[in-house]
């Protein structure tokens, strides 16, 4: 089908109105609508840019919005003031909306700037900021005992109760109730095993963890002991299986870290402590019953201590001790040789009476300070905590 040409519009009477009273359509009008004027069009300039004689939709100035937001939140008062002052001439020039926003932003920002100046002059800003930081710091330092990490020192407002709900982390240089040495998860139980079962596991495991954490035992105050936080029946139901091990004092807060593990020690220090520490460990394991009451237990214990003494002799002999530590370590080795002979007699005692006869001589032969001069020369703690000693 071929295209058809549109029919020409009917001619209107010259100079007269259409029937119905509307003027004839022209290049700048449409029936029923007034003539549109604008900055780019008019009777002499041809059609304007506005279709059908309607002006374009006005936009909102972005800087005015930014000024208002900055003025409300008061985070950067000068920014809101600057944005508002720039926005006003742009709004006028571009015929945009947002004048009210810009003015409001300018006023709010100006007030914020004034308050900022007054605060700085009076110190109020610094005080408020200090309080804010203190609150944030306090919140960040208050934690559950089971969220503590190795090496953190803490204060327990419950004075180390069995089931503490929260503790406060503090700088180890400040007085504190405890220091975390490590932790472990309880395994091997399908249901809640009871406090006693977990307690037995905790004692054994935490003793090992604490011994590795504080190898320089003389640096641990005499009233600081093994401590641990256990899961409760309620926390166990929620999936908690963590035992947190620590050094702690229920009587007097202590200052300074007791940490002296392999990561903190030199190779010489570590070798020395690995050699002599087992002697201290076995000394504290002496049976409570006398040889008359439990001869077998005392005989077995004396054999263990003899093994620890001989192990220390071997550990010291196998290492080269540099500088100022050479002579005192050698002197300690000779003392341990003498002690070994006497403890061998004690361990070989055939009965309780013979055991008592060799007992005091064996203790007298064991060096009370276990090498204080050697410790000092190696940069370790050279003084026993008050009230401590290896002799009976």
Secondary structure, 3 states (H helix, E strand, C coil): CCCCCCCCCCCCCCCCCCCCCCCCCCCCCECCECCCCECCEECCCECCCCHHHCCCCCCECHHHHHHHHHHHHCCCHHHHHHHHHHHHHHHHHHCCECHHHHHHHHHHHHHHHHHHHHHHHHCHHHHHHHHHHHHHHHHHHEECHHHCCCCCEEECCCCCCCCCCCEEEECCCCCECEEEEEEEECCCCCCCCCHHHHHHHHHHHHHHHHHHHECCHHHCCCCCEEEEECCCHHHHHCCCCEEEEEEECCCCCECCCCCECCCCCCHHHHHHHHHHHHHHHHHCCCCCCCCCCCHHHHHHHHHHHHHHHHHHHHHHHCCCCCCCHHHHHHHHHHHHHHHHHHHHHHHCCCCHHHHHHHHHHHHHHCCCCCCHHHHHHCCCCCCCCCCCCCCC
